Amino acid sequence: MAEISNLGYAVFGVSDLARWEHFAVELIGLQVGRKEEGKLLALRMDEQEQRIVLEQGSDDDVRAAGWSLGTEEALEEYVSQLRESGVKVEQGSKELARARRVEKLYVCDDPNGFKHEFYFGAAIATIANPFRSSVLKGPGFCTGPLGIGHLLPRAVDYAASVEFYRKVLGLKVSDYIREELAPGIVADATFFHCGSARHHSLATAAIPSEKILNHIMIEVMDMDDVGLAYDRCTKAGYHMLLELGHHPNDKMFSFYVESPSGFGMEVGHGGILVDDSWEVISYSKMSDWGHKRNPRRPVAA
């Protein structure tokens, strides 16, 4: 059976492209791939022409997750599997494929309110235009076969979401975290990996949220780049949702900053890899140290 290789790109609707450009490039360390004034900003993390696509819009939320399959044959087989499962899958237009910088793609709806785009043939930048970050100390982001990182959308119906990601998309459970935040209040999350060795490319949780997306995670190769990005974001006045800390399941050292769109961006280092011998475990804490929550303080009248 065909399976997804990795999370190859993500698309967001954002209301302030200029603020996002400063945040992503000057604070986080991404590079502008292309931009259409007032319409679109495409960001690079590596040799690919784009990894994160920001489209002008008032939603300030995730619009699409782009899933890579290695070949056209694998893509067609995977789409056939989705249709056999009863999923309505439509082929994306040539215009959409050009916008996503891929050869071919198909699209289906997620039960939580965004799109899944399945593709092959991502465009690579020319050798004369290598990836360059203006602020990263280390060699760059952990991408390649691992994909861009992970997304965590909130689940409207948690059981149905877990079923969709497992049984329909074919993602594999990495582990679970169920943390009692207060007596009788439990945060419940499931983490999924695909064909790549990244611990999880998608997770979902039963959490209250006004937005579809809780956060996107991107991983740097050098631990110092986590601390340096933390300092830059703090100095620039961005709200730190979770302070520096460490997760017990994927072993990621990270922080969570509120993006210009209001959802979180996790910047991390040191995530572990999984293989076919992986054993599913259930944890009782989201973080084994750190990740102190910083609720917003009400503005004085």
C-alpha positions in Angstrom: 0.0 0.0 0.0 1.2 3.5 -0.8 1.8 5.8 2.1 2.6 9.5 2.7 6.4 10.2 2.8 6.4 13.4 4.8 4.7 16.8 5.5 6.2 18.7 2.6 4.6 22.1 3.0 1.9 24.1 4.9 -0.4 26.9 3.7 -1.8 29.6 5.9 -4.2 32.5 5.5 -2.7 35.5 7.2 -3.9 39.1 7.6 -0.5 40.8 7.9 2.0 39.6 5.3 4.6 42.3 6.2 4.6 41.4 9.9 4.9 37.8 9.0 7.9 38.4 6.7 9.8 40.1 9.5 8.8 37.4 12.0 9.7 34.5 9.8 12.9 35.9 8.2 14.4 38.1 10.9 13.4 36.2 14.0 12.9 32.6 13.1 15.4 32.3 10.2 13.5 31.4 7.1 14.2 32.9 3.7 11.8 34.6 1.3 11.3 32.4 -1.8 8.9 34.7 -3.7 6.3 37.2 -2.9 3.4 38.8 -4.6 2.7 42.2 -3.0 -0.5 42.1 -1.0 -1.3 38.6 -2.1 1.3 36.0 -1.1 4.6 35.2 0.6 6.4 31.9 0.1 9.1 31.0 2.5 12.0 28.6 2.1 13.6 26.3 4.7 16.0 24.5 2.4 16.7 23.9 -1.3 13.0 23.6 -2.2 11.4 26.7 -3.7 8.8 27.0 -0.9 7.9 25.2 2.3 5.5 27.6 4.0 3.0 29.5 1.9 1.3 32.6 3.4 -1.8 33.8 1.5 -3.4 37.1 2.2 -6.6 36.5 4.2 -8.5 37.4 7.3 -8.7 33.8 8.7 -5.2 33.8 10.3 -5.2 30.0 10.3 -4.1 26.9 8.5 -5.5 26.4 5.1 -3.7 23.3 3.8 -1.2 20.6 4.8 0.8 19.4 1.8 1.8 15.7 2.0 4.6 14.4 -0.2 4.5 11.1 -2.0 7.7 10.0 -3.8 6.4 9.3 -7.3 3.4 9.8 -9.5 2.7 6.1 -9.2 2.7 6.3 -5.4 0.5 9.4 -5.5 -2.1 7.7 -7.8 -2.2 4.5 -5.7 -2.6 6.5 -2.5 -5.5 8.6 -4.0 -7.2 5.3 -5.1 -6.9 4.1 -1.6 -8.6 7.2 -0.3 -11.4 6.9 -2.7 -11.9 3.3 -1.8 -12.3 4.5 1.8 -15.1 6.8 0.7 -13.2 10.0 0.8 -14.0 12.7 -1.8 -10.7 13.5 -3.5 -10.4 16.0 -6.3 -7.4 16.6 -8.6 -6.0 20.1 -8.1 -6.0 22.4 -11.1 -2.8 23.1 -13.1 -2.9 26.7 -11.6 -3.0 25.3 -8.1 -0.1 22.9 -8.9 1.9 25.8 -10.2 1.1 27.9 -7.1 2.3 25.0 -4.9 5.4 24.5 -7.1 4.6 20.8 -7.6 4.0 18.6 -10.6 0.6 17.2 -9.6 -1.7 17.2 -6.6 -5.0 16.0 -5.2 -7.1 17.7 -2.5 -9.5 16.5 0.2 -11.2 18.0 3.2 -10.1 17.4 6.8 -13.0 17.0 9.4 -11.5 19.9 11.4 -11.8 22.6 8.7 -8.7 22.7 6.5 -7.5 20.9 3.4 -5.0 18.0 2.8 -3.0 18.3 -0.5 -1.2 15.2 -1.7 1.5 15.7 -4.3 4.7 14.6 -6.0 7.5 16.5 -7.7 8.3 19.5 -5.6 10.3 22.2 -7.3 13.9 22.7 -6.3 15.6 26.1 -6.5 18.5 26.6 -8.9 22.1 25.9 -7.7 22.8 29.6 -8.1 20.1 30.3 -5.4 20.9 28.2 -2.4 19.1 28.5 0.9 20.5 31.2 3.1 19.2 32.4 6.4 20.1 35.8 7.6 20.1 34.9 11.3 20.7 31.1 11.8 24.1 30.2 13.4 24.0 26.6 12.4 23.6 24.8 9.1 19.8 25.2 8.8 16.5 23.4 9.4 15.9 19.6 9.7 13.9 19.0 6.6 14.8 16.7 3.6 13.1 13.3 4.0 11.8 14.4 7.4 9.6 17.1 5.9 9.1 20.6 7.4 8.1 19.5 10.9 4.6 19.0 12.3 1.1 20.5 12.6 -1.2 20.2 15.6 -4.8 21.1 14.6 -7.5 21.0 17.3 -10.1 18.2 17.0 -13.7 19.2 16.7 -14.6 15.5 17.4 -11.5 13.9 18.9 -12.4 10.2 18.3 -13.5 10.9 14.7 -10.3 12.9 14.0 -8.0 10.1 15.3 -10.0 7.6 13.2 -9.6 9.8 10.1 -5.9 10.3 10.5 -5.3 6.6 11.2 -7.8 4.7 9.1 -8.2 7.1 6.2 -4.9 9.0 5.8 -3.0 6.0 6.9 -0.8 7.8 9.5 0.7 5.6 12.2 0.3 6.3 15.9 3.6 7.3 17.6 2.3 7.7 21.1 -0.3 9.4 23.3 -0.2 12.0 26.0 -3.0 12.4 28.5 -2.3 15.0 31.2 -4.6 16.0 34.0 -4.4 19.8 34.0 -6.8 20.1 36.9 -9.1 17.7 38.7 -11.4 16.2 36.1 -9.8 18.3 33.2 -7.6 16.1 31.0 -5.7 17.2 27.9 -5.7 14.3 25.5 -3.4 14.2 22.4 -2.4 11.6 19.8 0.8 11.9 17.7 1.2 10.4 14.2 4.1 9.7 12.0 4.2 8.8 8.3 6.8 7.3 6.0 9.6 9.5 7.2 11.5 8.9 10.4 10.2 12.1 12.1 8.6 11.2 15.4 5.4 13.0 14.4 4.3 15.0 11.4 0.8 15.6 12.7 -0.9 15.5 16.1 -4.4 16.3 17.3 -5.8 17.0 20.6 -9.1 17.5 22.4 -8.5 21.2 23.3 -10.7 24.3 23.3 -9.6 26.7 20.6 -11.0 29.5 18.4 -8.5 28.5 15.7 -8.1 25.3 13.7 -4.4 25.2 14.3 -2.8 25.1 17.7 0.8 25.2 16.4 3.3 24.4 13.7 6.7 23.0 14.7 9.9 23.6 12.8 13.3 22.1 13.9 16.8 23.6 13.6 20.0 21.6 13.4 21.9 23.6 16.0 20.6 23.8 19.5 22.0 27.4 19.8 19.5 28.5 17.2 16.6 27.6 19.5 18.0 29.9 22.2 18.9 32.7 19.7 15.5 32.6 18.2 13.9 32.7 21.6 16.0 35.8 22.5 15.1 37.5 19.2 11.4 36.9 19.6 11.4 38.0 23.2 13.4 41.2 22.4 10.9 41.9 19.5 8.0 41.8 22.0 6.3 38.6 20.8 4.2 36.7 23.4 5.9 33.5 24.5 3.1 30.9 24.8 5.4 28.3 26.3 8.9 29.0 27.7 11.9 26.8 26.9 11.3 23.2 27.8 11.5 19.5 26.8 8.9 17.0 25.6 9.0 13.4 27.0 7.8 11.7 23.8 9.8 13.2 20.9 12.6 14.5 23.2 12.3 18.0 21.5 13.9 20.9 23.3 11.8 23.9 22.2 9.8 27.0 22.9 6.4 28.2 21.6 5.9 31.7 20.4 2.7 33.3 19.3 2.9 34.0 15.5 1.5 37.2 14.0 -1.6 35.2 13.2 -2.2 34.1 16.8 -1.5 30.4 16.5 1.7 29.0 17.9 5.1 28.3 16.3 7.3 25.8 18.1 11.0 26.1 17.3 12.9 23.0 18.5 16.0 20.9 18.3 16.9 17.3 19.0 13.7 15.4 18.0 14.1 11.6 18.0 13.5 9.4 14.9 11.2 6.4 14.7 11.5 3.1 12.7 9.5 -0.1 12.1 10.4 -1.3 15.6 8.8 1.7 17.3 6.7 0.8 20.4 3.6 3.0 21.1 3.7 4.5 24.7 1.3 6.6 26.6 2.6 9.6 28.7 1.1 11.5 31.5 2.9 14.9 30.9 3.1 17.1 27.8 6.5 18.3 29.1 9.0 16.7 31.4 10.5 20.1 32.3 10.0 23.7 31.4 7.4 24.9 28.8 6.0 27.2 31.5 2.7 28.6 30.2 2.4 32.4 29.9 -1.2 33.5 29.8 -1.8 36.9 28.3 -2.3 39.6 30.9 -5.4 41.8 30.5 -4.7 45.3 29.3 -5.5 47.9 32.0 -8.3 50.3 31.2 
